[in-house]
Amino acid sequence: MSKTIIALFITLLSVVNLNAQITKLIIGVDGFTCSLCAKGIEEQFKSLDFVKSVKTDLKKTEFALTFKSNPGIELSKIRDAVNDGGFTVRDIKIEAKGYIRGSTGSGFYLVTPNTAEFHLKNIQGKITDGDKVSVKGKVNSGIDLIDIVSLKKL
């Protein structure tokens, strides 16, 4: 009986972790003026093994990236894909699901299995260590810090 309960607990924990991940990034890019330039950046993104799809918005000069299930996502590779093409990352907007680690005193972090932890800034409302959350925000370009736009408990 206890082995069955342990197996069930491990299975449920695995399912929760499969849903905890970065689901979308919107990369604002400065320096390109034509569809040919955008196509080059789009191809750079598509060459990354963790990117599932790329949608380009030429008017806003943004790229919306979605990701394959559970691979490690490296923001540095995304930034490099833009910089290697001679362009500049203006901003990175993020949508992610994960769980909270930390406390009011030490700060709160978003934990997902497919990327490094993100320090969370400008949290509105009460959260505690272990809460499962959905986050939208803006990634600070220099460090793994998310400026929270919205945070919902799941």
N, CA, C and O atoms as a GROMACS GRO file, in nm:
protein
  616
    1MET      N    1   0.082  -0.119   0.000
    1MET     CA    2   0.000   0.000   0.000
    1MET      C    3   0.086   0.126   0.000
    1MET      O    4   0.061   0.219  -0.076
    2SER      N    5   0.189   0.128   0.087
    2SER     CA    6   0.273   0.248   0.095
    2SER      C    7   0.353   0.268  -0.034
    2SER      O    8   0.379   0.382  -0.072
    3LYS      N    9   0.391   0.158  -0.101
    3LYS     CA   10   0.463   0.170  -0.229
    3LYS      C   11   0.372   0.231  -0.335
    3LYS      O   12   0.417   0.310  -0.418
    4THR      N   13   0.245   0.196  -0.332
    4THR     CA   14   0.149   0.251  -0.427
    4THR      C   15   0.131   0.401  -0.404
    4THR      O   16   0.126   0.479  -0.500
    5ILE      N   17   0.122   0.441  -0.280
    5ILE     CA   18   0.106   0.583  -0.247
    5ILE      C   19   0.229   0.662  -0.290
    5ILE      O   20   0.217   0.771  -0.345
    6ILE      N   21   0.347   0.608  -0.264
    6ILE     CA   22   0.472   0.675  -0.305
    6ILE      C   23   0.478   0.687  -0.456
    6ILE      O   24   0.513   0.793  -0.508
    7ALA      N   25   0.444   0.580  -0.528
    7ALA     CA   26   0.446   0.585  -0.674
    7ALA      C   27   0.346   0.688  -0.727
    7ALA      O   28   0.377   0.762  -0.821
    8LEU      N   29   0.229   0.694  -0.667
    8LEU     CA   30   0.128   0.792  -0.708
    8LEU      C   31   0.177   0.934  -0.681
    8LEU      O   32   0.158   1.022  -0.765
    9PHE      N   33   0.240   0.956  -0.568
    9PHE     CA   34   0.293   1.089  -0.533
    9PHE      C   35   0.400   1.131  -0.633
    9PHE      O   36   0.400   1.246  -0.678
   10ILE      N   37   0.490   1.042  -0.669
   10ILE     CA   38   0.596   1.073  -0.766
   10ILE      C   39   0.536   1.105  -0.902
   10ILE      O   40   0.580   1.198  -0.970
   11THR      N   41   0.435   1.029  -0.942
   11THR     CA   42   0.368   1.054  -1.070
   11THR      C   43   0.302   1.192  -1.070
   11THR      O   44   0.316   1.267  -1.167
   12LEU      N   45   0.230   1.226  -0.964
   12LEU     CA   46   0.165   1.357  -0.956
   12LEU      C   47   0.267   1.470  -0.956
   12LEU      O   48   0.244   1.573  -1.019
   13LEU      N   49   0.377   1.452  -0.887
   13LEU     CA   50   0.483   1.552  -0.884
   13LEU      C   51   0.541   1.573  -1.023
   13LEU      O   52   0.571   1.686  -1.061
   14SER      N   53   0.557   1.466  -1.099
   14SER     CA   54   0.609   1.476  -1.236
   14SER      C   55   0.514   1.555  -1.325
   14SER      O   56   0.558   1.636  -1.406
   15VAL      N   57   0.384   1.531  -1.311
   15VAL     CA   58   0.285   1.602  -1.392
   15VAL      C   59   0.288   1.751  -1.360
   15VAL      O   60   0.280   1.833  -1.451
   16VAL      N   61   0.300   1.788  -1.232
   16VAL     CA   62   0.307   1.928  -1.194
   16VAL      C   63   0.430   1.993  -1.258
   16VAL      O   64   0.420   2.104  -1.309
   17ASN      N   65   0.544   1.925  -1.256
   17ASN     CA   66   0.666   1.981  -1.313
   17ASN      C   67   0.658   1.995  -1.464
   17ASN      O   68   0.719   2.086  -1.520
   18LEU      N   69   0.584   1.906  -1.532
   18LEU     CA   70   0.571   1.918  -1.677
   18LEU      C   71   0.498   2.046  -1.715
   18LEU      O   72   0.524   2.104  -1.821
   19ASN      N   73   0.408   2.091  -1.631
   19ASN     CA   74   0.334   2.213  -1.659
   19ASN      C   75   0.408   2.338  -1.613
   19ASN      O   76   0.369   2.449  -1.650
   20ALA      N   77   0.513   2.322  -1.534
   20ALA     CA   78   0.587   2.436  -1.482
   20ALA      C   79   0.702   2.469  -1.577
   20ALA      O   80   0.803   2.399  -1.580
   21GLN      N   81   0.684   2.576  -1.654
   21GLN     CA   82   0.790   2.612  -1.748
   21GLN      C   83   0.762   2.749  -1.808
   21GLN      O   84   0.653   2.804  -1.795
   22ILE      N   85   0.863   2.801  -1.875
   22ILE     CA   86   0.842   2.922  -1.954
   22ILE      C   87   0.757   2.880  -2.073
   22ILE      O   88   0.792   2.787  -2.145
   23THR      N   89   0.647   2.949  -2.094
   23THR     CA   90   0.558   2.913  -2.204
   23THR      C   91   0.575   3.004  -2.325
   23THR      O   92   0.550   2.963  -2.438
   24LYS      N   93   0.617   3.128  -2.300
   24LYS     CA   94   0.630   3.222  -2.411
   24LYS      C   95   0.725   3.335  -2.375
   24LYS      O   96   0.727   3.383  -2.262
   25LEU      N   97   0.804   3.376  -2.472
   25LEU     CA   98   0.887   3.496  -2.461
   25LEU      C   99   0.855   3.586  -2.580
   25LEU      O  100   0.838   3.537  -2.692
   26ILE      N  101   0.847   3.714  -2.557
   26ILE     CA  102   0.835   3.811  -2.666
   26ILE      C  103   0.960   3.896  -2.661
   26ILE      O  104   0.985   3.969  -2.565
   27ILE      N  105   1.040   3.885  -2.767
   27ILE     CA  106   1.168   3.953  -2.774
   27ILE      C  107   1.153   4.079  -2.858
   27ILE      O  108   1.124   4.071  -2.978
   28GLY      N  109   1.173   4.196  -2.797
   28GLY     CA  110   1.174   4.322  -2.870
   28GLY      C  111   1.315   4.346  -2.923
   28GLY      O  112   1.412   4.337  -2.847
   29VAL      N  113   1.327   4.376  -3.052
   29VAL     CA  114   1.459   4.390  -3.115
   29VAL      C  115   1.470   4.526  -3.182
   29VAL      O  116   1.379   4.570  -3.253
   30ASP      N  117   1.581   4.593  -3.158
   30ASP     CA  118   1.610   4.721  -3.223
   30ASP      C  119   1.713   4.700  -3.334
   30ASP      O  120   1.801   4.614  -3.323
   31GLY      N  121   1.702   4.779  -3.440
   31GLY     CA  122   1.804   4.780  -3.543
   31GLY      C  123   1.767   4.717  -3.674
   31GLY      O  124   1.844   4.728  -3.770
   32PHE      N  125   1.653   4.651  -3.685
   32PHE     CA  126   1.618   4.596  -3.816
   32PHE      C  127   1.502   4.675  -3.876
   32PHE      O  128   1.413   4.723  -3.806
   33THR      N  129   1.506   4.688  -4.008
   33THR     CA  130   1.409   4.773  -4.076
   33THR      C  131   1.333   4.702  -4.188
   33THR      O  132   1.241   4.759  -4.246
   34CYS      N  133   1.370   4.578  -4.218
   34CYS     CA  134   1.306   4.511  -4.331
   34CYS      C  135   1.276   4.365  -4.297
   34CYS      O  136   1.326   4.310  -4.198
   35SER      N  137   1.195   4.304  -4.381
   35SER     CA  138   1.155   4.165  -4.358
   35SER      C  139   1.272   4.069  -4.376
   35SER      O  140   1.274   3.963  -4.315
   36LEU      N  141   1.370   4.105  -4.458
   36LEU     CA  142   1.487   4.019  -4.477
   36LEU      C  143   1.569   4.011  -4.348
   36LEU      O  144   1.616   3.904  -4.310
   37CYS      N  145   1.586   4.125  -4.281
   37CYS     CA  146   1.656   4.126  -4.152
   37CYS      C  147   1.580   4.042  -4.050
   37CYS      O  148   1.639   3.962  -3.977
   38ALA      N  149   1.448   4.060  -4.046
   38ALA     CA  150   1.364   3.986  -3.952
   38ALA      C  151   1.374   3.836  -3.979
   38ALA      O  152   1.378   3.756  -3.886
   39LYS      N  153   1.376   3.799  -4.106
   39LYS     CA  154   1.386   3.657  -4.143
   39LYS      C  155   1.516   3.597  -4.091
   39LYS      O  156   1.518   3.482  -4.046
   40GLY      N  157   1.625   3.674  -4.097
   40GLY     CA  158   1.753   3.625  -4.046
   40GLY      C  159   1.748   3.597  -3.897
   40GLY      O  160   1.799   3.495  -3.851
   41ILE      N  161   1.688   3.689  -3.821
   41ILE     CA  162   1.676   3.668  -3.677
   41ILE      C  163   1.584   3.550  -3.648
   41ILE      O  164   1.612   3.469  -3.560
   42GLU      N  165   1.474   3.542  -3.721
   42GLU     CA  166   1.379   3.432  -3.704
   42GLU      C  167   1.448   3.297  -3.725
   42GLU      O  168   1.426   3.203  -3.648
   43GLU      N  169   1.531   3.288  -3.827
   43GLU     CA  170   1.605   3.163  -3.854
   43GLU      C  171   1.703   3.132  -3.741
   43GLU      O  172   1.723   3.016  -3.705
   44GLN      N  173   1.766   3.236  -3.686
   44GLN     CA  174   1.856   3.215  -3.571
   44GLN      C  175   1.778   3.154  -3.454
   44GLN      O  176   1.825   3.060  -3.391
   45PHE      N  177   1.659   3.208  -3.426
   45PHE     CA  178   1.577   3.154  -3.318
   45PHE      C  179   1.536   3.010  -3.347
   45PHE      O  180   1.544   2.924  -3.258
   46LYS      N  181   1.494   2.982  -3.469
   46LYS     CA  182   1.448   2.847  -3.505
   46LYS      C  183   1.561   2.745  -3.496
   46LYS      O  184   1.535   2.626  -3.478
   47SER      N  185   1.684   2.789  -3.508
   47SER     CA  186   1.797   2.696  -3.500
   47SER      C  187   1.826   2.652  -3.356
   47SER      O  188   1.900   2.555  -3.335
   48LEU      N  189   1.770   2.721  -3.258
   48LEU     CA  190   1.789   2.682  -3.118
   48LEU      C  191   1.704   2.559  -3.089
   48LEU      O  192   1.585   2.556  -3.121
   49ASP      N  193   1.764   2.458  -3.030
   49ASP     CA  194   1.695   2.329  -3.013
   49ASP      C  195   1.575   2.333  -2.920
   49ASP      O  196   1.495   2.240  -2.920
   50PHE      N  197   1.560   2.437  -2.840
   50PHE     CA  198   1.448   2.444  -2.747
   50PHE      C  199   1.331   2.528  -2.799
   50PHE      O  200   1.226   2.532  -2.734
   51VAL      N  201   1.346   2.593  -2.914
   51VAL     CA  202   1.240   2.678  -2.969
   51VAL      C  203   1.145   2.593  -3.054
   51VAL      O  204   1.188   2.521  -3.144
   52LYS      N  205   1.016   2.604  -3.025
   52LYS     CA  206   0.913   2.532  -3.100
   52LYS      C  207   0.864   2.614  -3.219
   52LYS      O  208   0.855   2.563  -3.330
   53SER      N  209   0.833   2.743  -3.194
   53SER     CA  210   0.784   2.828  -3.303
   53SER      C  211   0.824   2.973  -3.280
   53SER      O  212   0.853   3.015  -3.168
   54VAL      N  213   0.825   3.048  -3.391
   54VAL     CA  214   0.858   3.191  -3.387
   54VAL      C  215   0.754   3.265  -3.471
   54VAL      O  216   0.728   3.227  -3.585
   55LYS      N  217   0.697   3.369  -3.415
   55LYS     CA  218   0.607   3.456  -3.491
   55LYS      C  219   0.666   3.596  -3.488
   55LYS      O  220   0.707   3.646  -3.383
   56THR      N  221   0.670   3.659  -3.605
   56THR     CA  222   0.733   3.790  -3.619
   56THR      C  223   0.627   3.898  -3.634
   56THR      O  224   0.531   3.883  -3.709
   57ASP      N  225   0.646   4.008  -3.562
   57ASP     CA  226   0.562   4.127  -3.578
   57ASP      C  227   0.653   4.240  -3.624
   57ASP      O  228   0.723   4.302  -3.543
   58LEU      N  229   0.653   4.267  -3.755
   58LEU     CA  230   0.743   4.368  -3.812
   58LEU      C  231   0.713   4.508  -3.762
   58LEU      O  232   0.805   4.587  -3.740
   59LYS      N  233   0.586   4.540  -3.742
   59LYS     CA  234   0.550   4.675  -3.696
   59LYS      C  235   0.602   4.703  -3.556
   59LYS      O  236   0.653   4.812  -3.528
   60LYS      N  237   0.590   4.605  -3.469
   60LYS     CA  238   0.638   4.623  -3.331
   60LYS      C  239   0.785   4.583  -3.315
   60LYS      O  240   0.843   4.603  -3.208
   61THR      N  241   0.845   4.528  -3.420
   61THR     CA  242   0.981   4.472  -3.418
   61THR      C  243   0.998   4.377  -3.299
   61THR      O  244   1.088   4.391  -3.217
   62GLU      N  245   0.906   4.278  -3.295
   62GLU     CA  246   0.906   4.178  -3.189
   62GLU      C  247   0.896   4.037  -3.247
   62GLU      O  248   0.843   4.016  -3.356
   63PHE      N  249   0.947   3.943  -3.171
   63PHE     CA  250   0.940   3.802  -3.205
   63PHE      C  251   0.879   3.728  -3.086
   63PHE      O  252   0.928   3.740  -2.974
   64ALA      N  253   0.772   3.652  -3.111
   64ALA     CA  254   0.709   3.571  -3.007
   64ALA      C  255   0.760   3.428  -3.020
   64ALA      O  256   0.739   3.363  -3.123
   65LEU      N  257   0.827   3.380  -2.916
   65LEU     CA  258   0.883   3.246  -2.916
   65LEU      C  259   0.802   3.156  -2.824
   65LEU      O  260   0.770   3.193  -2.711
   66THR      N  261   0.768   3.036  -2.873
   66THR     CA  262   0.713   2.932  -2.788
   66THR      C  263   0.814   2.818  -2.785
   66THR      O  264   0.902   2.810  -2.871
   67PHE      N  265   0.802   2.731  -2.686
   67PHE     CA  266   0.908   2.635  -2.660
   67PHE      C  267   0.859   2.491  -2.659
   67PHE      O  268   0.743   2.462  -2.630
   68LYS      N  269   0.951   2.403  -2.691
   68LYS     CA  270   0.923   2.259  -2.683
   68LYS      C  271   0.906   2.222  -2.537
   68LYS      O  272   0.954   2.293  -2.449
   69SER      N  273   0.839   2.113  -2.511
   69SER     CA  274   0.815   2.068  -2.373
   69SER      C  275   0.944   2.025  -2.306
   69SER      O  276   1.015   1.937  -2.354
   70ASN      N  277   0.972   2.089  -2.195
   70ASN     CA  278   1.077   2.051  -2.100
   70ASN      C  279   1.223   2.061  -2.142
   70ASN      O  280   1.307   2.013  -2.066
   71PRO      N  281   1.262   2.118  -2.255
   71PRO     CA  282   1.405   2.133  -2.274
   71PRO      C  283   1.455   2.252  -2.192
   71PRO      O  284   1.376   2.338  -2.152
   72GLY      N  285   1.585   2.256  -2.168
   72GLY     CA  286   1.642   2.370  -2.098
   72GLY      C  287   1.642   2.492  -2.189
   72GLY      O  288   1.692   2.486  -2.301
   73ILE      N  289   1.589   2.602  -2.141
   73ILE     CA  290   1.585   2.726  -2.218
   73ILE      C  291   1.696   2.816  -2.165
   73ILE      O  292   1.702   2.845  -2.046
   74GLU      N  293   1.782   2.861  -2.255
   74GLU     CA  294   1.892   2.947  -2.216
   74GLU      C  295   1.871   3.087  -2.274
   74GLU      O  296   1.881   3.107  -2.395
   75LEU      N  297   1.840   3.182  -2.187
   75LEU     CA  298   1.817   3.319  -2.233
   75LEU      C  299   1.941   3.378  -2.299
   75LEU      O  300   1.931   3.460  -2.389
   76SER      N  301   2.059   3.335  -2.254
   76SER     CA  302   2.182   3.387  -2.314
   76SER      C  303   2.191   3.349  -2.462
   76SER      O  304   2.240   3.428  -2.542
   77LYS      N  305   2.144   3.230  -2.498
   77LYS     CA  306   2.145   3.189  -2.639
   77LYS      C  307   2.045   3.271  -2.721
   77LYS      O  308   2.069   3.300  -2.838
   78ILE      N  309   1.934   3.308  -2.659
   78ILE     CA  310   1.835   3.391  -2.728
   78ILE      C  311   1.893   3.530  -2.753
   78ILE      O  312   1.881   3.585  -2.862
   79ARG      N  313   1.957   3.586  -2.650
   79ARG     CA  314   2.022   3.717  -2.666
   79ARG      C  315   2.132   3.710  -2.771
   79ARG      O  316   2.145   3.799  -2.855
   80ASP      N  317   2.211   3.602  -2.767
   80ASP     CA  318   2.320   3.586  -2.864
   80ASP      C  319   2.268   3.576  -3.007
   80ASP      O  320   2.330   3.629  -3.099
   81ALA      N  321   2.153   3.510  -3.026
   81ALA     CA  322   2.095   3.497  -3.160
   81ALA      C  323   2.064   3.635  -3.219
   81ALA      O  324   2.079   3.656  -3.339
   82VAL      N  325   2.021   3.727  -3.135
   82VAL     CA  326   1.992   3.863  -3.181
   82VAL      C  327   2.122   3.940  -3.204
   82VAL      O  328   2.141   4.002  -3.308
   83ASN      N  329   2.209   3.936  -3.104
   83ASN     CA  330   2.335   4.012  -3.112
   83ASN      C  331   2.425   3.965  -3.226
   83ASN      O  332   2.490   4.047  -3.290
   84ASP      N  333   2.429   3.834  -3.251
   84ASP     CA  334   2.513   3.780  -3.359
   84ASP      C  335   2.468   3.829  -3.496
   84ASP      O  336   2.548   3.833  -3.589
   85GLY      N  337   2.342   3.866  -3.508
   85GLY     CA  338   2.291   3.920  -3.634
   85GLY      C  339   2.316   4.070  -3.648
   85GLY      O  340   2.277   4.130  -3.748
   86GLY      N  341   2.380   4.130  -3.547
   86GLY     CA  342   2.408   4.273  -3.552
   86GLY      C  343   2.296   4.360  -3.499
   86GLY      O  344   2.292   4.480  -3.527
   87PHE      N  345   2.205   4.301  -3.423
   87PHE     CA  346   2.091   4.375  -3.370
   87PHE      C  347   2.098   4.379  -3.218
   87PHE      O  348   2.186   4.316  -3.158
   88THR      N  349   2.007   4.452  -3.155
   88THR     CA  350   2.009   4.471  -3.011
   88THR      C  351   1.876   4.428  -2.950
   88THR      O  352   1.769   4.459  -3.003
   89VAL      N  353   1.884   4.354  -2.839
   89VAL     CA  354   1.763   4.317  -2.765
   89VAL      C  355   1.713   4.442  -2.692
   89VAL      O  356   1.785   4.499  -2.610
   90ARG      N  357   1.590   4.482  -2.721
   90ARG     CA  358   1.529   4.598  -2.655
   90ARG      C  359   1.466   4.556  -2.522
   90ARG      O  360   1.487   4.621  -2.419
   91ASP      N  361   1.391   4.449  -2.526
   91ASP     CA  362   1.327   4.398  -2.404
   91ASP      C  363   1.284   4.253  -2.426
   91ASP      O  364   1.273   4.205  -2.539
   92ILE      N  365   1.259   4.185  -2.314
   92ILE     CA  366   1.211   4.047  -2.318
   92ILE      C  367   1.092   4.038  -2.224
   92ILE      O  368   1.104   4.061  -2.104
   93LYS      N  369   0.976   4.005  -2.280
   93LYS     CA  370   0.855   3.983  -2.200
   93LYS      C  371   0.840   3.832  -2.183
   93LYS      O  372   0.867   3.755  -2.275
   94ILE      N  373   0.797   3.792  -2.065
   94ILE     CA  374   0.792   3.650  -2.032
   94ILE      C  375   0.654   3.609  -1.981
   94ILE      O  376   0.586   3.686  -1.912
   95GLU      N  377   0.615   3.488  -2.017
   95GLU     CA  378   0.500   3.420  -1.957
   95GLU      C  379   0.551   3.285  -1.910
   95GLU      O  380   0.610   3.210  -1.987
   96ALA      N  381   0.528   3.255  -1.783
   96ALA     CA  382   0.581   3.131  -1.727
   96ALA      C  383   0.492   3.078  -1.616
   96ALA      O  384   0.417   3.153  -1.553
   97LYS      N  385   0.502   2.948  -1.595
   97LYS     CA  386   0.436   2.883  -1.482
   97LYS      C  387   0.544   2.813  -1.402
   97LYS      O  388   0.638   2.758  -1.459
   98GLY      N  389   0.530   2.816  -1.272
   98GLY     CA  390   0.628   2.750  -1.187
   98GLY      C  391   0.583   2.757  -1.043
   98GLY      O  392   0.464   2.770  -1.014
   99TYR      N  393   0.680   2.748  -0.954
   99TYR     CA  394   0.646   2.762  -0.814
   99TYR      C  395   0.742   2.860  -0.748
   99TYR      O  396   0.852   2.887  -0.798
  100ILE      N  397   0.699   2.913  -0.636
  100ILE     CA  398   0.773   3.016  -0.565
  100ILE      C  399   0.869   2.952  -0.466
  100ILE      O  400   0.835   2.856  -0.396
  101ARG      N  401   0.990   3.006  -0.462
  101ARG     CA  402   1.088   2.969  -0.360
  101ARG      C  403   1.130   3.098  -0.293
  101ARG      O  404   1.151   3.200  -0.360
  102GLY      N  405   1.143   3.096  -0.162
  102GLY     CA  406   1.193   3.212  -0.090
  102GLY      C  407   1.096   3.265   0.012
  102GLY      O  408   0.998   3.199   0.048
  103SER      N  409   1.126   3.386   0.059
  103SER     CA  410   1.044   3.450   0.162
  103SER      C  411   1.051   3.601   0.146
  103SER      O  412   1.129   3.653   0.065
  104THR      N  413   0.970   3.670   0.223
  104THR     CA  414   0.969   3.816   0.218
  104THR      C  415   1.107   3.871   0.251
  104THR      O  416   1.152   3.967   0.188
  105GLY      N  417   1.174   3.813   0.349
  105GLY     CA  418   1.306   3.861   0.391
  105GLY      C  419   1.416   3.836   0.290
  105GLY      O  420   1.500   3.923   0.266
  106SER      N  421   1.418   3.716   0.230
  106SER     CA  422   1.526   3.680   0.138
  106SER      C  423   1.493   3.708  -0.008
  106SER      O  424   1.581   3.702  -0.094
  107GLY      N  425   1.368   3.740  -0.036
  107GLY     CA  426   1.325   3.761  -0.174
  107GLY      C  427   1.260   3.636  -0.230
  107GLY      O  428   1.283   3.526  -0.181
  108PHE      N  429   1.180   3.655  -0.334
  108PHE     CA  430   1.108   3.544  -0.396
  108PHE      C  431   1.167   3.513  -0.533
  108PHE      O  432   1.212   3.603  -0.604
  109TYR      N  433   1.166   3.384  -0.568
  109TYR     CA  434   1.219   3.337  -0.695
  109TYR      C  435   1.115   3.249  -0.762
  109TYR      O  436   1.041   3.176  -0.696
  110LEU      N  437   1.110   3.256  -0.896
  110LEU     CA  438   1.027   3.166  -0.974
  110LEU      C  439   1.114   3.048  -1.015
  110LEU      O  440   1.220   3.066  -1.074
  111VAL      N  441   1.068   2.929  -0.984
  111VAL     CA  442   1.141   2.807  -1.017
  111VAL      C  443   1.066   2.733  -1.126
  111VAL      O  444   0.947   2.704  -1.110
  112THR      N  445   1.134   2.702  -1.235
  112THR     CA  446   1.080   2.618  -1.342
  112THR      C  447   1.187   2.516  -1.375
  112THR      O  448   1.306   2.543  -1.356
  113PRO      N  449   1.148   2.398  -1.424
  113PRO     CA  450   1.249   2.298  -1.456
  113PRO      C  451   1.325   2.326  -1.585
  113PRO      O  452   1.424   2.258  -1.613
  114ASN      N  453   1.282   2.423  -1.666
  114ASN     CA  454   1.347   2.442  -1.795
  114ASN      C  455   1.432   2.567  -1.805
  114ASN      O  456   1.472   2.606  -1.915
  115THR      N  457   1.461   2.632  -1.692
  115THR     CA  458   1.550   2.748  -1.695
  115THR      C  459   1.604   2.775  -1.555
  115THR      O  460   1.561   2.715  -1.457
  116ALA      N  461   1.698   2.867  -1.548
  116ALA     CA  462   1.750   2.909  -1.418
  116ALA      C  463   1.639   2.981  -1.341
  116ALA      O  464   1.542   3.028  -1.400
  117GLU      N  465   1.654   2.989  -1.210
  117GLU     CA  466   1.557   3.060  -1.128
  117GLU      C  467   1.558   3.209  -1.163
  117GLU      O  468   1.662   3.266  -1.196
  118PHE      N  469   1.441   3.270  -1.155
  118PHE     CA  470   1.428   3.413  -1.177
  118PHE      C  471   1.392   3.481  -1.045
  118PHE      O  472   1.300   3.439  -0.976
  119HIS      N  473   1.466   3.585  -1.010
  119HIS     CA  474   1.430   3.667  -0.895
  119HIS      C  475   1.309   3.750  -0.936
  119HIS      O  476   1.305   3.805  -1.046
  120LEU      N  477   1.210   3.762  -0.848
  120LEU     CA  478   1.086   3.834  -0.880
  120LEU      C  479   1.085   3.971  -0.813
  120LEU      O  480   1.118   3.983  -0.695
  121LYS      N  481   1.047   4.073  -0.888
  121LYS     CA  482   1.045   4.211  -0.839
  121LYS      C  483   0.904   4.267  -0.860
  121LYS      O  484   0.835   4.232  -0.956
  122ASN      N  485   0.862   4.354  -0.769
  122ASN     CA  486   0.732   4.422  -0.776
  122ASN      C  487   0.614   4.327  -0.764
  122ASN      O  488   0.518   4.335  -0.840
  123ILE      N  489   0.622   4.237  -0.669
  123ILE     CA  490   0.513   4.142  -0.644
  123ILE      C  491   0.401   4.213  -0.569
  123ILE      O  492   0.424   4.277  -0.467
  124GLN      N  493   0.280   4.201  -0.621
  124GLN     CA  494   0.162   4.256  -0.555
  124GLN      C  495   0.083   4.138  -0.499
  124GLN      O  496   0.061   4.039  -0.569
  125GLY      N  497   0.042   4.147  -0.376
  125GLY     CA  498  -0.035   4.039  -0.315
  125GLY      C  499   0.053   3.949  -0.231
  125GLY      O  500   0.175   3.965  -0.227
  126LYS      N  501  -0.010   3.855  -0.165
  126LYS     CA  502   0.060   3.766  -0.073
  126LYS      C  503   0.093   3.634  -0.142
  126LYS      O  504   0.006   3.567  -0.196
  127ILE      N  505   0.220   3.598  -0.138
  127ILE     CA  506   0.263   3.467  -0.185
  127ILE      C  507   0.353   3.406  -0.079
  127ILE      O  508   0.411   3.477   0.003
  128THR      N  509   0.364   3.275  -0.083
  128THR     CA  510   0.450   3.205   0.012
  128THR      C  511   0.531   3.099  -0.060
  128THR      O  512   0.500   3.059  -0.173
  129ASP      N  513   0.634   3.055   0.006
  129ASP     CA  514   0.721   2.950  -0.046
  129ASP      C  515   0.638   2.828  -0.085
  129ASP      O  516   0.558   2.780  -0.005
  130GLY      N  517   0.657   2.779  -0.206
  130GLY     CA  518   0.586   2.661  -0.253
  130GLY      C  519   0.461   2.689  -0.335
  130GLY      O  520   0.408   2.597  -0.397
  131ASP      N  521   0.413   2.813  -0.336
  131ASP     CA  522   0.294   2.846  -0.416
  131ASP      C  523   0.320   2.819  -0.564
  131ASP      O  524   0.426   2.852  -0.616
  132LYS      N  525   0.223   2.759  -0.630
  132LYS     CA  526   0.229   2.741  -0.776
  132LYS      C  527   0.168   2.866  -0.838
  132LYS      O  528   0.060   2.909  -0.799
  133VAL      N  529   0.238   2.924  -0.937
  133VAL     CA  530   0.196   3.052  -0.992
  133VAL      C  531   0.210   3.057  -1.144
  133VAL      O  532   0.283   2.979  -1.205
  134SER      N  533   0.137   3.151  -1.202
  134SER     CA  534   0.152   3.189  -1.342
  134SER      C  535   0.199   3.334  -1.340
  134SER      O  536   0.141   3.418  -1.271
  135VAL      N  537   0.304   3.363  -1.415
  135VAL     CA  538   0.368   3.494  -1.411
  135VAL      C  539   0.375   3.554  -1.550
  135VAL      O  540   0.404   3.485  -1.648
  136LYS      N  541   0.349   3.684  -1.558
  136LYS     CA  542   0.378   3.762  -1.678
  136LYS      C  543   0.462   3.880  -1.632
  136LYS      O  544   0.435   3.940  -1.527
  137GLY      N  545   0.563   3.912  -1.711
  137GLY     CA  546   0.648   4.023  -1.671
  137GLY      C  547   0.752   4.055  -1.776
  137GLY      O  548   0.745   4.009  -1.890
  138LYS      N  549   0.848   4.135  -1.734
  138LYS     CA  550   0.955   4.178  -1.822
  138LYS      C  551   1.087   4.134  -1.760
  138LYS      O  552   1.114   4.161  -1.643
  139VAL      N  553   1.170   4.066  -1.840
  139VAL     CA  554   1.298   4.017  -1.791
  139VAL      C  555   1.399   4.131  -1.799
  139VAL      O  556   1.412   4.196  -1.902
  140ASN      N  557   1.470   4.154  -1.689
  140ASN     CA  558   1.578   4.251  -1.689
  140ASN      C  559   1.686   4.199  -1.780
  140ASN      O  560   1.723   4.082  -1.772
  141SER      N  561   1.739   4.284  -1.867
  141SER     CA  562   1.832   4.237  -1.970
  141SER      C  563   1.966   4.192  -1.915
  141SER      O  564   2.035   4.113  -1.980
  142GLY      N  565   2.006   4.239  -1.799
  142GLY     CA  566   2.138   4.203  -1.748
  142GLY      C  567   2.139   4.080  -1.660
  142GLY      O  568   2.238   4.006  -1.659
  143ILE      N  569   2.033   4.056  -1.586
  143ILE     CA  570   2.029   3.943  -1.493
  143ILE      C  571   1.895   3.872  -1.504
  143ILE      O  572   1.804   3.920  -1.572
  144ASP      N  573   1.885   3.760  -1.437
  144ASP     CA  574   1.760   3.682  -1.440
  144ASP      C  575   1.663   3.735  -1.335
  144ASP      O  576   1.641   3.673  -1.230
  145LEU      N  577   1.607   3.851  -1.365
  145LEU     CA  578   1.513   3.919  -1.277
  145LEU      C  579   1.387   3.948  -1.357
  145LEU      O  580   1.394   4.002  -1.468
  146ILE      N  581   1.272   3.914  -1.301
  146ILE     CA  582   1.145   3.943  -1.368
  146ILE      C  583   1.076   4.057  -1.295
  146ILE      O  584   1.048   4.048  -1.176
  147ASP      N  585   1.048   4.164  -1.368
  147ASP     CA  586   0.965   4.273  -1.321
  147ASP      C  587   0.821   4.229  -1.344
  147ASP      O  588   0.776   4.223  -1.459
  148ILE      N  589   0.748   4.199  -1.239
  148ILE     CA  590   0.616   4.138  -1.248
  148ILE      C  591   0.511   4.236  -1.303
  148ILE      O  592   0.500   4.349  -1.254
  149VAL      N  593   0.436   4.192  -1.403
  149VAL     CA  594   0.319   4.264  -1.453
  149VAL      C  595   0.194   4.200  -1.392
  149VAL      O  596   0.104   4.270  -1.346
  150SER      N  597   0.190   4.066  -1.392
  150SER     CA  598   0.080   3.996  -1.325
  150SER      C  599   0.132   3.864  -1.270
  150SER      O  600   0.218   3.799  -1.329
  151LEU      N  601   0.077   3.826  -1.155
  151LEU     CA  602   0.112   3.700  -1.090
  151LEU      C  603  -0.018   3.642  -1.036
  151LEU      O  604  -0.089   3.706  -0.958
  152LYS      N  605  -0.048   3.519  -1.078
  152LYS     CA  606  -0.170   3.452  -1.033
  152LYS      C  607  -0.133   3.319  -0.969
  152LYS      O  608  -0.050   3.245  -1.022
  153LYS      N  609  -0.195   3.290  -0.856
  153LYS     CA  610  -0.178   3.159  -0.795
  153LYS      C  611  -0.257   3.057  -0.875
  153LYS      O  612  -0.369   3.085  -0.920
  154LEU      N  613  -0.200   2.940  -0.892
  154LEU     CA  614  -0.268   2.832  -0.965
  154LEU      C  615  -0.330   2.732  -0.869
  154LEU      O  616  -0.391   2.635  -0.913
   0.00000   0.00000   0.00000
